[in-house]
């Protein structure tokens, strides 16, 4: 695994965060970030944040360089949103059997869902509403659904497929004329 130290810089190229990472960590602006950090990114916009990376030979070297960079930047008066002096992290952490047993006991029998869990009544209602619908682009929609679609929705749905309906002769003539102008 390759480790590196990275810095995030505001548009004026002043650093506001220094971290240690591997993989795509330097480009993740959301997960594991403090509210202060997220506020700075929101203020300037992700696309305006500059990322600078310095690759290291080992994780321990990366931790040391992170500490040194934070210390040096703070000494020059840089306002960093780092909450610590760096050098700590949980990559490769090995949890004790006691810790793992405690987590297992707390989560035993719990179901983890994403978002809201629908009631049985709501699931049946959704199921009835979806009868006859196909959600795959490879299959045709029912005739009833096609009739309800607006012209622009039909165009988006049929783009590249041209299944079930065709352009009128007038529309085909307009398309042909515009292509002659472009290629012409």
C-alpha positions in Angstrom: 0.0 0.0 0.0 1.3 3.5 -0.9 1.0 6.2 1.8 1.3 9.9 1.3 0.9 13.2 3.1 -1.5 15.7 1.4 -2.5 19.3 1.9 -5.7 21.0 0.8 -5.3 24.6 -0.2 -7.7 27.4 -0.6 -8.0 29.2 -4.0 -5.3 31.7 -2.8 -3.0 28.6 -2.3 -3.0 29.0 1.5 -3.2 25.6 3.2 -6.2 24.8 5.5 -5.7 21.1 6.1 -2.9 18.5 6.2 -3.5 14.8 6.4 -2.0 11.3 5.8 -3.7 9.0 3.4 -3.6 6.2 0.9 -5.7 5.4 -2.1 -8.2 8.3 -2.9 -8.3 9.8 0.6 -6.9 13.2 -0.5 -9.8 13.6 -2.9 -12.6 12.6 -0.5 -14.0 15.9 0.8 -16.9 14.4 2.8 -16.2 11.2 4.7 -14.5 11.6 8.1 -14.2 15.4 7.8 -15.0 17.9 10.6 -17.8 20.5 10.3 -15.1 23.3 10.1 -13.4 21.5 7.2 -16.7 21.0 5.4 -17.6 24.7 5.8 -14.3 25.8 4.2 -14.9 23.4 1.3 -18.5 24.6 0.9 -17.3 28.3 1.0 -14.8 27.8 -1.8 -16.3 24.9 -3.7 -14.6 21.5 -4.3 -13.5 22.4 -7.7 -11.4 25.3 -6.3 -9.6 23.3 -3.7 -6.0 22.4 -4.7 -4.6 19.1 -3.5 -0.9 18.6 -3.1 0.5 15.1 -2.4 3.9 14.0 -1.1 4.4 10.2 -1.4 6.2 8.3 1.4 8.1 5.0 1.7 6.0 3.8 4.7 3.1 4.7 6.9 5.3 5.6 9.8 7.2 8.0 7.5 3.9 9.5 6.4 2.7 10.0 10.0 6.0 11.8 10.8 5.9 14.0 7.7 2.3 14.9 8.6 3.3 16.0 12.1 6.2 18.0 10.7 4.0 19.7 8.1 1.3 20.7 10.6 3.9 22.0 13.0 5.7 24.0 10.4 2.5 25.5 8.9 1.2 26.5 12.3 4.5 28.1 13.1 4.2 30.3 10.0 0.7 31.4 11.1 -1.4 29.2 8.8 -4.9 28.7 10.0 -5.4 24.9 9.7 -8.6 23.2 10.6 -6.7 20.1 11.7 -8.0 19.2 15.2 -4.8 17.4 16.2 -1.1 17.7 15.6 -1.2 14.6 13.4 0.7 11.3 13.6 -2.2 9.2 14.7 -4.6 7.1 12.7 -6.4 3.8 12.6 -5.2 2.3 9.3 -4.3 -1.3 9.9 -5.5 -1.2 13.5 -5.9 -4.6 15.0 -8.8 -4.8 17.5 -8.7 -7.0 20.5 -10.9 -10.0 20.9 -12.7 -8.2 23.8 -13.4 -5.2 21.7 -14.8 -7.4 18.8 -16.9 -9.4 21.2 -18.4 -6.1 22.6 -19.3 -4.8 19.1 -20.9 -8.2 18.3 -23.0 -8.2 21.5 -24.2 -4.7 20.8 -25.2 -5.4 17.2 -26.5 -9.0 17.6 -30.0 -9.3 16.1 -30.1 -5.7 14.8 -30.9 -5.1 11.1 -29.1 -2.3 9.5 -31.1 -0.5 6.7 -30.3 2.5 4.6 -32.9 5.2 4.9 -36.5 4.7 6.0 -38.1 1.3 6.4 -41.6 1.1 4.8 -44.5 -0.5 6.7 -46.0 -3.6 5.2 -49.0 -1.6 4.1 -46.8 0.9 2.3 -44.8 -1.8 0.6 -48.0 -3.4 -0.7 -49.2 -0.1 -2.0 -45.9 0.5 -3.8 -46.1 -3.0 -5.3 -49.6 -2.4 -6.6 -48.6 0.9 -8.1 -45.6 -0.7 -10.0 -47.6 -3.6 -11.5 -46.9 -3.5 -15.3 -44.0 -1.2 -15.1 -40.6 -2.3 -16.2 -37.6 -0.4 -14.9 -35.0 -1.8 -17.3 -34.0 0.2 -20.3 -33.7 -3.0 -22.3 -37.5 -3.7 -22.1 -40.3 -1.7 -23.7 -42.6 0.2 -21.4 -46.2 -0.7 -21.4 -48.4 1.1 -24.0 -50.2 2.9 -21.2 -47.0 4.3 -19.8 -45.9 5.4 -23.2 -49.1 7.3 -23.8 -48.6 9.2 -20.5 -45.1 10.3 -21.5 -44.4 13.8 -22.7 -42.7 14.3 -26.1 -39.4 15.2 -24.4 -39.6 12.1 -22.1 -40.3 9.9 -25.2 -37.2 11.4 -26.9 -35.0 10.7 -23.8 -36.4 7.2 -23.5 -36.0 6.3 -27.1 -32.6 7.9 -27.6 -30.5 5.4 -29.4 -33.2 2.8 -29.5 -36.0 4.1 -31.8 -38.3 1.3 -30.7 -42.0 1.7 -30.8 -42.3 5.0 -32.7 -40.5 6.9 -35.5 -39.9 10.6 -36.4 -42.5 12.1 -38.7 -41.4 12.7 -42.3 -41.3 16.5 -41.6 -38.9 16.0 -38.6 -36.7 13.6 -40.6 -36.4 16.2 -43.3 -35.4 18.9 -40.7 -32.8 16.6 -39.2 -31.4 15.7 -42.6 -31.1 19.4 -43.6 -29.3 20.3 -40.4 -26.8 17.5 -40.8 -26.1 18.6 -44.4 -25.3 22.1 -43.0 -22.9 20.7 -40.4 -21.2 18.2 -42.7 -21.5 20.4 -45.8 
